[in-house]
Amino acid sequence: MIYTANTLQHARLGLAVSRKYGNAVQRNRLKRQWRECFRNSGIRRLAVDVLAMPTRPQSRMNRPVEDIQQAFERLRCKLEQAA
């Protein structure tokens, strides 16, 4: 996950899922799940741009949704402490 501050009053999410992750159905499902996690996270009210990229193929990811939720929470805490 890569992030940077933006000049808006809200966060934006970018997803980059390569074909190494899996077929189109698997990639689109992961993106839908990650977008939903982003919508439900507290990070949306911060002024930050986030780029999320899976580093492992789908066959080796055990809990992709829980992993991204934890990553969003860690990032939110880190950004709130810095502010």
mmCIF file of the N, C-alpha and C atoms, coordinates in Angstrom:
data_MODEL
# 
_entry.id   MODEL 
# 
loop_
_atom_site.group_PDB 
_atom_site.id 
_atom_site.type_symbol 
_atom_site.label_atom_id 
_atom_site.label_alt_id 
_atom_site.label_comp_id 
_atom_site.label_asym_id 
_atom_site.label_entity_id 
_atom_site.label_seq_id 
_atom_site.pdbx_PDB_ins_code 
_atom_site.Cartn_x 
_atom_site.Cartn_y 
_atom_site.Cartn_z 
_atom_site.occupancy 
_atom_site.B_iso_or_equiv 
_atom_site.pdbx_formal_charge 
_atom_site.auth_seq_id 
_atom_site.auth_comp_id 
_atom_site.auth_asym_id 
_atom_site.auth_atom_id 
_atom_site.pdbx_PDB_model_num 
ATOM 1   N N  . MET A 1 1  ? 0.846   -1.161  0.000   1.00 0.00 ? 1  MET A N  1 
ATOM 2   C CA . MET A 1 1  ? 0.000   0.000   0.000   1.00 0.00 ? 1  MET A CA 1 
ATOM 3   C C  . MET A 1 1  ? 0.898   1.232   0.000   1.00 0.00 ? 1  MET A C  1 
ATOM 4   N N  . ILE A 1 2  ? 0.588   2.148   -0.910  1.00 0.00 ? 2  ILE A N  1 
ATOM 5   C CA . ILE A 1 2  ? 1.312   3.402   -1.024  1.00 0.00 ? 2  ILE A CA 1 
ATOM 6   C C  . ILE A 1 2  ? 0.311   4.522   -0.759  1.00 0.00 ? 2  ILE A C  1 
ATOM 7   N N  . TYR A 1 3  ? 0.728   5.555   -0.031  1.00 0.00 ? 3  TYR A N  1 
ATOM 8   C CA . TYR A 1 3  ? -0.194  6.646   0.246   1.00 0.00 ? 3  TYR A CA 1 
ATOM 9   C C  . TYR A 1 3  ? 0.543   7.978   0.187   1.00 0.00 ? 3  TYR A C  1 
ATOM 10  N N  . THR A 1 4  ? -0.211  9.029   -0.058  1.00 0.00 ? 4  THR A N  1 
ATOM 11  C CA . THR A 1 4  ? 0.308   10.387  -0.070  1.00 0.00 ? 4  THR A CA 1 
ATOM 12  C C  . THR A 1 4  ? -0.829  11.345  0.276   1.00 0.00 ? 4  THR A C  1 
ATOM 13  N N  . ALA A 1 5  ? -0.484  12.470  0.813   1.00 0.00 ? 5  ALA A N  1 
ATOM 14  C CA . ALA A 1 5  ? -1.494  13.469  1.177   1.00 0.00 ? 5  ALA A CA 1 
ATOM 15  C C  . ALA A 1 5  ? -2.071  14.105  -0.082  1.00 0.00 ? 5  ALA A C  1 
ATOM 16  N N  . ASN A 1 6  ? -3.329  14.524  0.012   1.00 0.00 ? 6  ASN A N  1 
ATOM 17  C CA . ASN A 1 6  ? -3.956  15.245  -1.093  1.00 0.00 ? 6  ASN A CA 1 
ATOM 18  C C  . ASN A 1 6  ? -4.549  16.544  -0.562  1.00 0.00 ? 6  ASN A C  1 
ATOM 19  N N  . THR A 1 7  ? -5.034  17.384  -1.449  1.00 0.00 ? 7  THR A N  1 
ATOM 20  C CA . THR A 1 7  ? -5.583  18.686  -1.045  1.00 0.00 ? 7  THR A CA 1 
ATOM 21  C C  . THR A 1 7  ? -7.087  18.657  -0.869  1.00 0.00 ? 7  THR A C  1 
ATOM 22  N N  . LEU A 1 8  ? -7.687  17.493  -1.012  1.00 0.00 ? 8  LEU A N  1 
ATOM 23  C CA . LEU A 1 8  ? -9.131  17.347  -0.846  1.00 0.00 ? 8  LEU A CA 1 
ATOM 24  C C  . LEU A 1 8  ? -9.465  17.122  0.617   1.00 0.00 ? 8  LEU A C  1 
ATOM 25  N N  . GLN A 1 9  ? -10.722 17.110  0.937   1.00 0.00 ? 9  GLN A N  1 
ATOM 26  C CA . GLN A 1 9  ? -11.169 16.871  2.309   1.00 0.00 ? 9  GLN A CA 1 
ATOM 27  C C  . GLN A 1 9  ? -11.546 15.404  2.532   1.00 0.00 ? 9  GLN A C  1 
ATOM 28  N N  . HIS A 1 10 ? -11.225 14.546  1.582   1.00 0.00 ? 10 HIS A N  1 
ATOM 29  C CA . HIS A 1 10 ? -11.574 13.138  1.705   1.00 0.00 ? 10 HIS A CA 1 
ATOM 30  C C  . HIS A 1 10 ? -10.482 12.285  1.068   1.00 0.00 ? 10 HIS A C  1 
ATOM 31  N N  . ALA A 1 11 ? -10.548 11.009  1.340   1.00 0.00 ? 11 ALA A N  1 
ATOM 32  C CA . ALA A 1 11 ? -9.563  10.069  0.805   1.00 0.00 ? 11 ALA A CA 1 
ATOM 33  C C  . ALA A 1 11 ? -10.026 9.529   -0.547  1.00 0.00 ? 11 ALA A C  1 
ATOM 34  N N  . ARG A 1 12 ? -9.048  9.114   -1.339  1.00 0.00 ? 12 ARG A N  1 
ATOM 35  C CA . ARG A 1 12 ? -9.335  8.451   -2.605  1.00 0.00 ? 12 ARG A CA 1 
ATOM 36  C C  . ARG A 1 12 ? -8.562  7.140   -2.626  1.00 0.00 ? 12 ARG A C  1 
ATOM 37  N N  . LEU A 1 13 ? -9.133  6.158   -3.321  1.00 0.00 ? 13 LEU A N  1 
ATOM 38  C CA . LEU A 1 13 ? -8.531  4.832   -3.394  1.00 0.00 ? 13 LEU A CA 1 
ATOM 39  C C  . LEU A 1 13 ? -8.229  4.478   -4.837  1.00 0.00 ? 13 LEU A C  1 
ATOM 40  N N  . GLY A 1 14 ? -7.043  3.945   -5.059  1.00 0.00 ? 14 GLY A N  1 
ATOM 41  C CA . GLY A 1 14 ? -6.671  3.400   -6.359  1.00 0.00 ? 14 GLY A CA 1 
ATOM 42  C C  . GLY A 1 14 ? -6.290  1.944   -6.174  1.00 0.00 ? 14 GLY A C  1 
ATOM 43  N N  . LEU A 1 15 ? -6.712  1.110   -7.089  1.00 0.00 ? 15 LEU A N  1 
ATOM 44  C CA . LEU A 1 15 ? -6.408  -0.320  -7.003  1.00 0.00 ? 15 LEU A CA 1 
ATOM 45  C C  . LEU A 1 15 ? -5.655  -0.746  -8.250  1.00 0.00 ? 15 LEU A C  1 
ATOM 46  N N  . ALA A 1 16 ? -4.571  -1.477  -8.058  1.00 0.00 ? 16 ALA A N  1 
ATOM 47  C CA . ALA A 1 16 ? -3.795  -2.002  -9.176  1.00 0.00 ? 16 ALA A CA 1 
ATOM 48  C C  . ALA A 1 16 ? -3.635  -3.504  -8.942  1.00 0.00 ? 16 ALA A C  1 
ATOM 49  N N  . VAL A 1 17 ? -4.400  -4.285  -9.686  1.00 0.00 ? 17 VAL A N  1 
ATOM 50  C CA . VAL A 1 17 ? -4.372  -5.738  -9.527  1.00 0.00 ? 17 VAL A CA 1 
ATOM 51  C C  . VAL A 1 17 ? -3.921  -6.331  -10.855 1.00 0.00 ? 17 VAL A C  1 
ATOM 52  N N  . SER A 1 18 ? -2.745  -6.927  -10.850 1.00 0.00 ? 18 SER A N  1 
ATOM 53  C CA . SER A 1 18 ? -2.194  -7.466  -12.092 1.00 0.00 ? 18 SER A CA 1 
ATOM 54  C C  . SER A 1 18 ? -2.787  -8.830  -12.418 1.00 0.00 ? 18 SER A C  1 
ATOM 55  N N  . ARG A 1 19 ? -2.528  -9.281  -13.629 1.00 0.00 ? 19 ARG A N  1 
ATOM 56  C CA . ARG A 1 19 ? -3.021  -10.588 -14.056 1.00 0.00 ? 19 ARG A CA 1 
ATOM 57  C C  . ARG A 1 19 ? -2.351  -11.728 -13.298 1.00 0.00 ? 19 ARG A C  1 
ATOM 58  N N  . LYS A 1 20 ? -1.253  -11.442 -12.634 1.00 0.00 ? 20 LYS A N  1 
ATOM 59  C CA . LYS A 1 20 ? -0.594  -12.469 -11.821 1.00 0.00 ? 20 LYS A CA 1 
ATOM 60  C C  . LYS A 1 20 ? -1.466  -12.888 -10.643 1.00 0.00 ? 20 LYS A C  1 
ATOM 61  N N  . TYR A 1 21 ? -2.372  -11.995 -10.236 1.00 0.00 ? 21 TYR A N  1 
ATOM 62  C CA . TYR A 1 21 ? -3.257  -12.306 -9.112  1.00 0.00 ? 21 TYR A CA 1 
ATOM 63  C C  . TYR A 1 21 ? -4.218  -13.431 -9.459  1.00 0.00 ? 21 TYR A C  1 
ATOM 64  N N  . GLY A 1 22 ? -4.781  -13.424 -10.642 1.00 0.00 ? 22 GLY A N  1 
ATOM 65  C CA . GLY A 1 22 ? -5.742  -14.450 -11.035 1.00 0.00 ? 22 GLY A CA 1 
ATOM 66  C C  . GLY A 1 22 ? -6.494  -14.009 -12.278 1.00 0.00 ? 22 GLY A C  1 
ATOM 67  N N  . ASN A 1 23 ? -7.544  -14.736 -12.595 1.00 0.00 ? 23 ASN A N  1 
ATOM 68  C CA . ASN A 1 23 ? -8.314  -14.382 -13.793 1.00 0.00 ? 23 ASN A CA 1 
ATOM 69  C C  . ASN A 1 23 ? -9.176  -13.142 -13.510 1.00 0.00 ? 23 ASN A C  1 
ATOM 70  N N  . ALA A 1 24 ? -9.891  -12.670 -14.523 1.00 0.00 ? 24 ALA A N  1 
ATOM 71  C CA . ALA A 1 24 ? -10.657 -11.423 -14.413 1.00 0.00 ? 24 ALA A CA 1 
ATOM 72  C C  . ALA A 1 24 ? -11.710 -11.495 -13.311 1.00 0.00 ? 24 ALA A C  1 
ATOM 73  N N  . VAL A 1 25 ? -12.340 -12.636 -13.158 1.00 0.00 ? 25 VAL A N  1 
ATOM 74  C CA . VAL A 1 25 ? -13.372 -12.790 -12.128 1.00 0.00 ? 25 VAL A CA 1 
ATOM 75  C C  . VAL A 1 25 ? -12.758 -12.624 -10.744 1.00 0.00 ? 25 VAL A C  1 
ATOM 76  N N  . GLN A 1 26 ? -11.618 -13.235 -10.509 1.00 0.00 ? 26 GLN A N  1 
ATOM 77  C CA . GLN A 1 26 ? -10.946 -13.136 -9.212  1.00 0.00 ? 26 GLN A CA 1 
ATOM 78  C C  . GLN A 1 26 ? -10.459 -11.715 -8.949  1.00 0.00 ? 26 GLN A C  1 
ATOM 79  N N  . ARG A 1 27 ? -9.897  -11.073 -9.976  1.00 0.00 ? 27 ARG A N  1 
ATOM 80  C CA . ARG A 1 27 ? -9.403  -9.695  -9.810  1.00 0.00 ? 27 ARG A CA 1 
ATOM 81  C C  . ARG A 1 27 ? -10.542 -8.739  -9.511  1.00 0.00 ? 27 ARG A C  1 
ATOM 82  N N  . ASN A 1 28 ? -11.643 -8.851  -10.241 1.00 0.00 ? 28 ASN A N  1 
ATOM 83  C CA . ASN A 1 28 ? -12.779 -7.950  -10.020 1.00 0.00 ? 28 ASN A CA 1 
ATOM 84  C C  . ASN A 1 28 ? -13.429 -8.183  -8.664  1.00 0.00 ? 28 ASN A C  1 
ATOM 85  N N  . ARG A 1 29 ? -13.499 -9.428  -8.225  1.00 0.00 ? 29 ARG A N  1 
ATOM 86  C CA . ARG A 1 29 ? -14.062 -9.717  -6.904  1.00 0.00 ? 29 ARG A CA 1 
ATOM 87  C C  . ARG A 1 29 ? -13.207 -9.089  -5.811  1.00 0.00 ? 29 ARG A C  1 
ATOM 88  N N  . LEU A 1 30 ? -11.888 -9.223  -5.937  1.00 0.00 ? 30 LEU A N  1 
ATOM 89  C CA . LEU A 1 30 ? -10.984 -8.626  -4.954  1.00 0.00 ? 30 LEU A CA 1 
ATOM 90  C C  . LEU A 1 30 ? -11.157 -7.106  -4.923  1.00 0.00 ? 30 LEU A C  1 
ATOM 91  N N  . LYS A 1 31 ? -11.246 -6.482  -6.082  1.00 0.00 ? 31 LYS A N  1 
ATOM 92  C CA . LYS A 1 31 ? -11.412 -5.032  -6.130  1.00 0.00 ? 31 LYS A CA 1 
ATOM 93  C C  . LYS A 1 31 ? -12.740 -4.605  -5.502  1.00 0.00 ? 31 LYS A C  1 
ATOM 94  N N  . ARG A 1 32 ? -13.806 -5.345  -5.759  1.00 0.00 ? 32 ARG A N  1 
ATOM 95  C CA . ARG A 1 32 ? -15.102 -5.020  -5.129  1.00 0.00 ? 32 ARG A CA 1 
ATOM 96  C C  . ARG A 1 32 ? -15.003 -5.127  -3.615  1.00 0.00 ? 32 ARG A C  1 
ATOM 97  N N  . GLN A 1 33 ? -14.364 -6.188  -3.131  1.00 0.00 ? 33 GLN A N  1 
ATOM 98  C CA . GLN A 1 33 ? -14.235 -6.378  -1.689  1.00 0.00 ? 33 GLN A CA 1 
ATOM 99  C C  . GLN A 1 33 ? -13.381 -5.270  -1.064  1.00 0.00 ? 33 GLN A C  1 
ATOM 100 N N  . TRP A 1 34 ? -12.291 -4.911  -1.718  1.00 0.00 ? 34 TRP A N  1 
ATOM 101 C CA . TRP A 1 34 ? -11.401 -3.885  -1.171  1.00 0.00 ? 34 TRP A CA 1 
ATOM 102 C C  . TRP A 1 34 ? -12.061 -2.517  -1.194  1.00 0.00 ? 34 TRP A C  1 
ATOM 103 N N  . ARG A 1 35 ? -12.841 -2.219  -2.247  1.00 0.00 ? 35 ARG A N  1 
ATOM 104 C CA . ARG A 1 35 ? -13.570 -0.952  -2.284  1.00 0.00 ? 35 ARG A CA 1 
ATOM 105 C C  . ARG A 1 35 ? -14.569 -0.864  -1.129  1.00 0.00 ? 35 ARG A C  1 
ATOM 106 N N  . GLU A 1 36 ? -15.257 -1.959  -0.854  1.00 0.00 ? 36 GLU A N  1 
ATOM 107 C CA . GLU A 1 36 ? -16.212 -1.987  0.255   1.00 0.00 ? 36 GLU A CA 1 
ATOM 108 C C  . GLU A 1 36 ? -15.496 -1.782  1.587   1.00 0.00 ? 36 GLU A C  1 
ATOM 109 N N  . CYS A 1 37 ? -14.354 -2.386  1.773   1.00 0.00 ? 37 CYS A N  1 
ATOM 110 C CA . CYS A 1 37 ? -13.581 -2.177  2.999   1.00 0.00 ? 37 CYS A CA 1 
ATOM 111 C C  . CYS A 1 37 ? -13.163 -0.719  3.137   1.00 0.00 ? 37 CYS A C  1 
ATOM 112 N N  . PHE A 1 38 ? -12.784 -0.107  2.032   1.00 0.00 ? 38 PHE A N  1 
ATOM 113 C CA . PHE A 1 38 ? -12.400 1.298   2.042   1.00 0.00 ? 38 PHE A CA 1 
ATOM 114 C C  . PHE A 1 38 ? -13.585 2.167   2.435   1.00 0.00 ? 38 PHE A C  1 
ATOM 115 N N  . ARG A 1 39 ? -14.760 1.878   1.879   1.00 0.00 ? 39 ARG A N  1 
ATOM 116 C CA . ARG A 1 39 ? -15.960 2.656   2.210   1.00 0.00 ? 39 ARG A CA 1 
ATOM 117 C C  . ARG A 1 39 ? -16.308 2.557   3.691   1.00 0.00 ? 39 ARG A C  1 
ATOM 118 N N  . ASN A 1 40 ? -16.076 1.394   4.287   1.00 0.00 ? 40 ASN A N  1 
ATOM 119 C CA . ASN A 1 40 ? -16.440 1.171   5.686   1.00 0.00 ? 40 ASN A CA 1 
ATOM 120 C C  . ASN A 1 40 ? -15.353 1.592   6.666   1.00 0.00 ? 40 ASN A C  1 
ATOM 121 N N  . SER A 1 41 ? -14.173 1.935   6.164   1.00 0.00 ? 41 SER A N  1 
ATOM 122 C CA . SER A 1 41 ? -13.072 2.274   7.068   1.00 0.00 ? 41 SER A CA 1 
ATOM 123 C C  . SER A 1 41 ? -13.139 3.746   7.464   1.00 0.00 ? 41 SER A C  1 
ATOM 124 N N  . GLY A 1 42 ? -12.461 4.073   8.532   1.00 0.00 ? 42 GLY A N  1 
ATOM 125 C CA . GLY A 1 42 ? -12.414 5.452   8.995   1.00 0.00 ? 42 GLY A CA 1 
ATOM 126 C C  . GLY A 1 42 ? -11.452 6.312   8.207   1.00 0.00 ? 42 GLY A C  1 
ATOM 127 N N  . ILE A 1 43 ? -10.737 5.732   7.300   1.00 0.00 ? 43 ILE A N  1 
ATOM 128 C CA . ILE A 1 43 ? -9.741  6.470   6.515   1.00 0.00 ? 43 ILE A CA 1 
ATOM 129 C C  . ILE A 1 43 ? -10.388 7.427   5.519   1.00 0.00 ? 43 ILE A C  1 
ATOM 130 N N  . ARG A 1 44 ? -11.649 7.229   5.204   1.00 0.00 ? 44 ARG A N  1 
ATOM 131 C CA . ARG A 1 44 ? -12.326 8.045   4.184   1.00 0.00 ? 44 ARG A CA 1 
ATOM 132 C C  . ARG A 1 44 ? -12.390 9.516   4.546   1.00 0.00 ? 44 ARG A C  1 
ATOM 133 N N  . ARG A 1 45 ? -12.355 9.849   5.827   1.00 0.00 ? 45 ARG A N  1 
ATOM 134 C CA . ARG A 1 45 ? -12.473 11.251  6.217   1.00 0.00 ? 45 ARG A CA 1 
ATOM 135 C C  . ARG A 1 45 ? -11.121 11.968  6.268   1.00 0.00 ? 45 ARG A C  1 
ATOM 136 N N  . LEU A 1 46 ? -10.044 11.269  5.963   1.00 0.00 ? 46 LEU A N  1 
ATOM 137 C CA . LEU A 1 46 ? -8.713  11.871  5.947   1.00 0.00 ? 46 LEU A CA 1 
ATOM 138 C C  . LEU A 1 46 ? -8.354  12.318  4.534   1.00 0.00 ? 46 LEU A C  1 
ATOM 139 N N  . ALA A 1 47 ? -7.497  13.304  4.416   1.00 0.00 ? 47 ALA A N  1 
ATOM 140 C CA . ALA A 1 47 ? -7.081  13.831  3.108   1.00 0.00 ? 47 ALA A CA 1 
ATOM 141 C C  . ALA A 1 47 ? -5.859  13.059  2.626   1.00 0.00 ? 47 ALA A C  1 
ATOM 142 N N  . VAL A 1 48 ? -6.105  11.908  2.031   1.00 0.00 ? 48 VAL A N  1 
ATOM 143 C CA . VAL A 1 48 ? -5.006  11.052  1.592   1.00 0.00 ? 48 VAL A CA 1 
ATOM 144 C C  . VAL A 1 48 ? -5.427  10.281  0.349   1.00 0.00 ? 48 VAL A C  1 
ATOM 145 N N  . ASP A 1 49 ? -4.458  10.028  -0.531  1.00 0.00 ? 49 ASP A N  1 
ATOM 146 C CA . ASP A 1 49 ? -4.661  9.153   -1.677  1.00 0.00 ? 49 ASP A CA 1 
ATOM 147 C C  . ASP A 1 49 ? -3.973  7.831   -1.370  1.00 0.00 ? 49 ASP A C  1 
ATOM 148 N N  . VAL A 1 50 ? -4.666  6.730   -1.584  1.00 0.00 ? 50 VAL A N  1 
ATOM 149 C CA . VAL A 1 50 ? -4.136  5.407   -1.267  1.00 0.00 ? 50 VAL A CA 1 
ATOM 150 C C  . VAL A 1 50 ? -4.121  4.560   -2.533  1.00 0.00 ? 50 VAL A C  1 
ATOM 151 N N  . LEU A 1 51 ? -2.990  3.908   -2.786  1.00 0.00 ? 51 LEU A N  1 
ATOM 152 C CA . LEU A 1 51 ? -2.882  2.952   -3.879  1.00 0.00 ? 51 LEU A CA 1 
ATOM 153 C C  . LEU A 1 51 ? -2.625  1.591   -3.253  1.00 0.00 ? 51 LEU A C  1 
ATOM 154 N N  . ALA A 1 52 ? -3.534  0.660   -3.459  1.00 0.00 ? 52 ALA A N  1 
ATOM 155 C CA . ALA A 1 52 ? -3.420  -0.686  -2.896  1.00 0.00 ? 52 ALA A CA 1 
ATOM 156 C C  . ALA A 1 52 ? -3.141  -1.681  -4.017  1.00 0.00 ? 52 ALA A C  1 
ATOM 157 N N  . MET A 1 53 ? -2.144  -2.529  -3.792  1.00 0.00 ? 53 MET A N  1 
ATOM 158 C CA . MET A 1 53 ? -1.764  -3.545  -4.766  1.00 0.00 ? 53 MET A CA 1 
ATOM 159 C C  . MET A 1 53 ? -1.525  -4.861  -4.035  1.00 0.00 ? 53 MET A C  1 
ATOM 160 N N  . PRO A 1 54 ? -2.186  -5.937  -4.447  1.00 0.00 ? 54 PRO A N  1 
ATOM 161 C CA . PRO A 1 54 ? -1.879  -7.220  -3.818  1.00 0.00 ? 54 PRO A CA 1 
ATOM 162 C C  . PRO A 1 54 ? -0.493  -7.684  -4.251  1.00 0.00 ? 54 PRO A C  1 
ATOM 163 N N  . THR A 1 55 ? 0.249   -8.240  -3.312  1.00 0.00 ? 55 THR A N  1 
ATOM 164 C CA . THR A 1 55 ? 1.612   -8.674  -3.619  1.00 0.00 ? 55 THR A CA 1 
ATOM 165 C C  . THR A 1 55 ? 1.708   -10.177 -3.852  1.00 0.00 ? 55 THR A C  1 
ATOM 166 N N  . ARG A 1 56 ? 0.660   -10.897 -3.527  1.00 0.00 ? 56 ARG A N  1 
ATOM 167 C CA . ARG A 1 56 ? 0.659   -12.351 -3.712  1.00 0.00 ? 56 ARG A CA 1 
ATOM 168 C C  . ARG A 1 56 ? -0.476  -12.768 -4.631  1.00 0.00 ? 56 ARG A C  1 
ATOM 169 N N  . PRO A 1 57 ? -0.313  -13.867 -5.343  1.00 0.00 ? 57 PRO A N  1 
ATOM 170 C CA . PRO A 1 57 ? -1.416  -14.360 -6.169  1.00 0.00 ? 57 PRO A CA 1 
ATOM 171 C C  . PRO A 1 57 ? -2.586  -14.820 -5.302  1.00 0.00 ? 57 PRO A C  1 
ATOM 172 N N  . GLN A 1 58 ? -3.747  -14.889 -5.903  1.00 0.00 ? 58 GLN A N  1 
ATOM 173 C CA . GLN A 1 58 ? -4.967  -15.255 -5.184  1.00 0.00 ? 58 GLN A CA 1 
ATOM 174 C C  . GLN A 1 58 ? -4.835  -16.602 -4.509  1.00 0.00 ? 58 GLN A C  1 
ATOM 175 N N  . SER A 1 59 ? -4.145  -17.528 -5.124  1.00 0.00 ? 59 SER A N  1 
ATOM 176 C CA . SER A 1 59 ? -4.007  -18.871 -4.555  1.00 0.00 ? 59 SER A CA 1 
ATOM 177 C C  . SER A 1 59 ? -3.213  -18.867 -3.251  1.00 0.00 ? 59 SER A C  1 
ATOM 178 N N  . ARG A 1 60 ? -2.395  -17.841 -3.008  1.00 0.00 ? 60 ARG A N  1 
ATOM 179 C CA . ARG A 1 60 ? -1.583  -17.781 -1.799  1.00 0.00 ? 60 ARG A CA 1 
ATOM 180 C C  . ARG A 1 60 ? -2.119  -16.808 -0.758  1.00 0.00 ? 60 ARG A C  1 
ATOM 181 N N  . MET A 1 61 ? -3.226  -16.120 -1.061  1.00 0.00 ? 61 MET A N  1 
ATOM 182 C CA . MET A 1 61 ? -3.818  -15.195 -0.091  1.00 0.00 ? 61 MET A CA 1 
ATOM 183 C C  . MET A 1 61 ? -4.888  -15.932 0.710   1.00 0.00 ? 61 MET A C  1 
ATOM 184 N N  . ASN A 1 62 ? -4.722  -15.967 2.002   1.00 0.00 ? 62 ASN A N  1 
ATOM 185 C CA . ASN A 1 62 ? -5.680  -16.658 2.854   1.00 0.00 ? 62 ASN A CA 1 
ATOM 186 C C  . ASN A 1 62 ? -6.876  -15.778 3.197   1.00 0.00 ? 62 ASN A C  1 
ATOM 187 N N  . ARG A 1 63 ? -6.610  -14.521 3.579   1.00 0.00 ? 63 ARG A N  1 
ATOM 188 C CA . ARG A 1 63 ? -7.664  -13.633 4.036   1.00 0.00 ? 63 ARG A CA 1 
ATOM 189 C C  . ARG A 1 63 ? -7.474  -12.242 3.435   1.00 0.00 ? 63 ARG A C  1 
ATOM 190 N N  . PRO A 1 64 ? -7.753  -12.047 2.162   1.00 0.00 ? 64 PRO A N  1 
ATOM 191 C CA . PRO A 1 64 ? -7.485  -10.735 1.551   1.00 0.00 ? 64 PRO A CA 1 
ATOM 192 C C  . PRO A 1 64 ? -8.320  -9.602  2.135   1.00 0.00 ? 64 PRO A C  1 
ATOM 193 N N  . VAL A 1 65 ? -9.542  -9.862  2.509   1.00 0.00 ? 65 VAL A N  1 
ATOM 194 C CA . VAL A 1 65 ? -10.408 -8.807  3.047   1.00 0.00 ? 65 VAL A CA 1 
ATOM 195 C C  . VAL A 1 65 ? -9.934  -8.392  4.440   1.00 0.00 ? 65 VAL A C  1 
ATOM 196 N N  . GLU A 1 66 ? -9.647  -9.354  5.284   1.00 0.00 ? 66 GLU A N  1 
ATOM 197 C CA . GLU A 1 66 ? -9.171  -9.033  6.633   1.00 0.00 ? 66 GLU A CA 1 
ATOM 198 C C  . GLU A 1 66 ? -7.820  -8.339  6.584   1.00 0.00 ? 66 GLU A C  1 
ATOM 199 N N  . ASP A 1 67 ? -6.963  -8.746  5.648   1.00 0.00 ? 67 ASP A N  1 
ATOM 200 C CA . ASP A 1 67 ? -5.648  -8.125  5.520   1.00 0.00 ? 67 ASP A CA 1 
ATOM 201 C C  . ASP A 1 67 ? -5.762  -6.650  5.144   1.00 0.00 ? 67 ASP A C  1 
ATOM 202 N N  . ILE A 1 68 ? -6.630  -6.317  4.203   1.00 0.00 ? 68 ILE A N  1 
ATOM 203 C CA . ILE A 1 68 ? -6.762  -4.921  3.785   1.00 0.00 ? 68 ILE A CA 1 
ATOM 204 C C  . ILE A 1 68 ? -7.451  -4.099  4.867   1.00 0.00 ? 68 ILE A C  1 
ATOM 205 N N  . GLN A 1 69 ? -8.380  -4.693  5.613   1.00 0.00 ? 69 GLN A N  1 
ATOM 206 C CA . GLN A 1 69 ? -9.017  -3.974  6.718   1.00 0.00 ? 69 GLN A CA 1 
ATOM 207 C C  . GLN A 1 69 ? -7.980  -3.596  7.768   1.00 0.00 ? 69 GLN A C  1 
ATOM 208 N N  . GLN A 1 70 ? -7.101  -4.527  8.091   1.00 0.00 ? 70 GLN A N  1 
ATOM 209 C CA . GLN A 1 70 ? -6.040  -4.252  9.061   1.00 0.00 ? 70 GLN A CA 1 
ATOM 210 C C  . GLN A 1 70 ? -5.085  -3.191  8.537   1.00 0.00 ? 70 GLN A C  1 
ATOM 211 N N  . ALA A 1 71 ? -4.764  -3.254  7.253   1.00 0.00 ? 71 ALA A N  1 
ATOM 212 C CA . ALA A 1 71 ? -3.855  -2.273  6.662   1.00 0.00 ? 71 ALA A CA 1 
ATOM 213 C C  . ALA A 1 71 ? -4.475  -0.874  6.684   1.00 0.00 ? 71 ALA A C  1 
ATOM 214 N N  . PHE A 1 72 ? -5.766  -0.761  6.359   1.00 0.00 ? 72 PHE A N  1 
ATOM 215 C CA . PHE A 1 72 ? -6.451  0.532   6.420   1.00 0.00 ? 72 PHE A CA 1 
ATOM 216 C C  . PHE A 1 72 ? -6.470  1.060   7.853   1.00 0.00 ? 72 PHE A C  1 
ATOM 217 N N  . GLU A 1 73 ? -6.697  0.198   8.814   1.00 0.00 ? 73 GLU A N  1 
ATOM 218 C CA . GLU A 1 73 ? -6.738  0.623   10.213  1.00 0.00 ? 73 GLU A CA 1 
ATOM 219 C C  . GLU A 1 73 ? -5.351  1.102   10.677  1.00 0.00 ? 73 GLU A C  1 
ATOM 220 N N  . ARG A 1 74 ? -4.305  0.386   10.321  1.00 0.00 ? 74 ARG A N  1 
ATOM 221 C CA . ARG A 1 74 ? -2.942  0.807   10.680  1.00 0.00 ? 74 ARG A CA 1 
ATOM 222 C C  . ARG A 1 74 ? -2.610  2.152   10.039  1.00 0.00 ? 74 ARG A C  1 
ATOM 223 N N  . LEU A 1 75 ? -2.996  2.318   8.783   1.00 0.00 ? 75 LEU A N  1 
ATOM 224 C CA . LEU A 1 75 ? -2.731  3.576   8.084   1.00 0.00 ? 75 LEU A CA 1 
ATOM 225 C C  . LEU A 1 75 ? -3.517  4.713   8.708   1.00 0.00 ? 75 LEU A C  1 
ATOM 226 N N  . ARG A 1 76 ? -4.766  4.478   9.065   1.00 0.00 ? 76 ARG A N  1 
ATOM 227 C CA . ARG A 1 76 ? -5.576  5.514   9.711   1.00 0.00 ? 76 ARG A CA 1 
ATOM 228 C C  . ARG A 1 76 ? -4.940  5.957   11.024  1.00 0.00 ? 76 ARG A C  1 
ATOM 229 N N  . CYS A 1 77 ? -4.527  5.004   11.838  1.00 0.00 ? 77 CYS A N  1 
ATOM 230 C CA . CYS A 1 77 ? -3.896  5.341   13.122  1.00 0.00 ? 77 CYS A CA 1 
ATOM 231 C C  . CYS A 1 77 ? -2.609  6.120   12.908  1.00 0.00 ? 77 CYS A C  1 
ATOM 232 N N  . LYS A 1 78 ? -1.828  5.709   11.940  1.00 0.00 ? 78 LYS A N  1 
ATOM 233 C CA . LYS A 1 78 ? -0.567  6.377   11.634  1.00 0.00 ? 78 LYS A CA 1 
ATOM 234 C C  . LYS A 1 78 ? -0.803  7.819   11.183  1.00 0.00 ? 78 LYS A C  1 
ATOM 235 N N  . LEU A 1 79 ? -1.777  8.035   10.323  1.00 0.00 ? 79 LEU A N  1 
ATOM 236 C CA . LEU A 1 79 ? -2.066  9.376   9.828   1.00 0.00 ? 79 LEU A CA 1 
ATOM 237 C C  . LEU A 1 79 ? -2.675  10.270  10.903  1.00 0.00 ? 79 LEU A C  1 
ATOM 238 N N  . GLU A 1 80 ? -3.513  9.702   11.753  1.00 0.00 ? 80 GLU A N  1 
ATOM 239 C CA . GLU A 1 80 ? -4.122  10.506  12.818  1.00 0.00 ? 80 GLU A CA 1 
ATOM 240 C C  . GLU A 1 80 ? -3.077  10.908  13.867  1.00 0.00 ? 80 GLU A C  1 
ATOM 241 N N  . GLN A 1 81 ? -2.099  10.043  14.115  1.00 0.00 ? 81 GLN A N  1 
ATOM 242 C CA . GLN A 1 81 ? -1.043  10.387  15.063  1.00 0.00 ? 81 GLN A CA 1 
ATOM 243 C C  . GLN A 1 81 ? -0.136  11.482  14.504  1.00 0.00 ? 81 GLN A C  1 
ATOM 244 N N  . ALA A 1 82 ? 0.078   11.460  13.196  1.00 0.00 ? 82 ALA A N  1 
ATOM 245 C CA . ALA A 1 82 ? 0.936   12.457  12.561  1.00 0.00 ? 82 ALA A CA 1 
ATOM 246 C C  . ALA A 1 82 ? 0.263   13.824  12.499  1.00 0.00 ? 82 ALA A C  1 
ATOM 247 N N  . ALA A 1 83 ? -1.057  13.850  12.520  1.00 0.00 ? 83 ALA A N  1 
ATOM 248 C CA . ALA A 1 83 ? -1.779  15.134  12.387  1.00 0.00 ? 83 ALA A CA 1 
ATOM 249 C C  . ALA A 1 83 ? -1.891  15.888  13.690  1.00 0.00 ? 83 ALA A C  1 
# 
